[in-house]
Amino acid sequence: MHEQKTVAIVGGSGYAGGEFLRLALGHPHLQVTQVTSERNAGTPVSLVHPNLRGRTNLKFRKAAELDEADILVLALPHGHAAKRLAEFEGKARVIVDLSADFRLKDPAVYQATYGEPHPTPERLGEWVYGNPELRREALRGATRIACAGCFATSVILALYPLLKLGVLLPKDIIATGLVGSSAAGASATDGSHHPERAGSLRVYKPVGHRHTAEAQQELPGHFPLHLTAISTPRVRGILTTAHAWIPDGYSDRDVWSAYREVYGQEPFIRIVKVARGIHRYPDPMLLDGTNYCDLGFEMDMDTGRVVLMSAIDNLVKGTAGHAIQSLNVALGWPETTGLEFAGLHPA
């Protein structure tokens, strides 16, 4: 008999909350007992998340009706978790926030990034950034987990080993993310309206992307990082390409060595660089529903430029999957528990 912890999900009708629910229902140590949604209260969860038909008989309830649980997962719009923290803290010993409310540690950086003061700046230091590849030791035994942003995750995982080991020059790094529509959330907007999105490749954040701040916070060294985001017709996935420069005398062998040294034992990092076939580089299509991050690279030896490629499913490795992975670490369970899905091909 597996040890089980009860889980309540606040804001479970959205894509992030729904994805956490999907993964939690297949996790041997998690028992989801409550899912909230203000506008769907009283409605069966499977009407909003039809992929979960036959997997759960839960109905949505209002957040005001929450009972205590072992773990509370907050899947609320930006700003809501921080403003209601006192309300939620009495409900569970372990709290996982899927929003950006507690990712940044410096209140001044938070205000500059989000255009308003943080509601509880004195509490920011209590939250562990939920990126297991970087913060595994800090996550052990953690009771406050602030899960990383999806674009930030793809950027951080591509750059971290190379910056840590000095394989990249500390100069401007330019990264572009091709982002699936689910990253915009479940609430419809003009930009997510199907006739406007289908078939379109639209630059929606050429400069000033909010995930820049958390990537700079988590990455070693001080260097200019420039992010650009482009919406794609895909529903899931982020493909990031980052352009950086290596020192004189370095080669692709040094890039290989850095990735292997830092990520050699990581269960969800795969280096994809093969000489044959059509799948020679990372492709988010192959990662739908998985917690993998596929990394690749190619060198331009004439200029010293290296193009780094990173692919993830934004809802899994970029959100709910690394939340589950972080919980596994925090609670002492095998890190891959509940995250073993290998993906589909063709998809």
Secondary structure, 3 states (H helix, E strand, C coil): CCCCEEEEEECCCCHHHHHHHHHHHCCCCEEEEEEECCCCCCCEHHHHCHHHCCCCCCEEECHHHCCCCCEEEECCCCCHHHHCHHHHHCCCCEEEECCCCCCCCCHHHHHHHHCCCCCCHHHHHHCEEECHHHHHHHHCCCCEEEECCHHHHHHHHHHHHHHHCCCCCCCCEEEEEEECHHHHCCCCCCCCCHHHHCCCCEEEECCCCCHHHHHHHHCCCCCCEEEEEEECCCCCCEEEEEEEECCCCCCHHHHHHHHHHHHCCCCCEEECCCCCCCCCCCCHHHHCCCCCEEEEEEEECCCCEEEEEEEECCCHHHHHHHHHHHHHHHCCCCCCCCCCCCCCCCC
